[in-house]
Amino acid sequence: MGLLAWIIVGLVAGVLASLVMGGTGYGIIGDIVVGIVGAFIGGWLFSALGVSSPIGGMGGQIFVAFIGAVVLLLLLRLIRRRA
């Protein structure tokens, strides 16, 4: 996957995760980073559970990144509450 595709997937997944989690987001760059890190987390989670994405193509990549981004945002909120 090319750099532009990673940025698009990261942006879409980060923005969607921010909306679902009820936050205001982290700005365009922050949402891209959350989405890209979420893609790695989502990929790891899906492979660890032995599950594949129910959607193919870029939609499936966005779905996996979205799930990972939601998990990442949950973890960030837990860390902030403890601090």
C-alpha positions in Angstrom: 0.0 0.0 0.0 1.4 3.4 -1.0 2.0 6.3 1.3 -1.1 8.2 0.1 -3.3 5.2 0.8 -1.9 4.9 4.3 -2.7 8.6 4.9 -6.2 8.3 3.5 -6.9 5.2 5.6 -5.4 6.8 8.7 -7.4 10.0 8.2 -10.8 8.3 7.6 -10.3 5.8 10.5 -9.0 8.5 12.9 -11.9 10.9 12.1 -14.5 8.1 12.4 -13.0 6.8 15.7 -12.9 10.4 17.1 -16.6 10.9 16.2 -17.7 7.5 17.7 -15.7 8.1 20.9 -17.3 11.5 21.3 -14.1 13.5 21.2 -13.3 16.6 19.2 -10.4 14.8 17.4 -6.7 15.7 17.4 -6.7 17.8 14.2 -5.9 16.5 10.8 -2.4 15.3 11.6 -3.4 13.8 14.9 -6.3 11.9 13.4 -4.0 10.5 10.7 -1.6 9.3 13.3 -4.4 7.8 15.4 -5.7 6.1 12.3 -2.3 4.7 11.2 -1.4 3.5 14.7 -4.9 2.1 14.9 -4.4 0.2 11.7 -1.4 -1.6 13.3 -3.4 -2.3 16.5 -6.4 -3.4 14.5 -4.2 -5.7 12.3 -2.6 -7.2 15.4 -6.0 -7.7 17.1 -7.6 -9.3 14.1 -4.7 -11.7 13.5 -4.4 -12.6 17.2 -8.1 -13.4 17.3 -7.8 -15.3 13.9 -10.5 -13.1 12.4 -10.5 -11.5 9.0 -12.2 -8.3 7.9 -15.8 -8.8 6.7 -15.2 -6.2 4.0 -12.6 -6.4 1.2 -10.4 -3.8 -0.3 -9.7 -0.4 1.1 -13.1 -0.5 3.0 -11.8 -3.5 4.9 -8.5 -1.7 5.7 -10.5 1.3 7.0 -12.7 -1.0 9.1 -9.7 -2.7 10.7 -7.9 0.7 11.3 -11.2 2.1 12.7 -11.4 -0.7 15.3 -7.8 -0.3 16.2 -8.2 3.5 16.5 -11.2 3.1 18.8 -9.1 0.7 21.0 -6.2 3.2 21.0 -8.5 6.1 22.0 -10.0 4.0 24.8 -6.5 3.2 26.1 -5.5 6.9 25.8 -8.6 7.9 27.9 -7.8 5.3 30.5 -4.2 6.6 30.8 -5.4 10.2 31.1 -7.9 9.4 33.8 -5.1 7.8 35.9 -2.7 10.7 35.5 
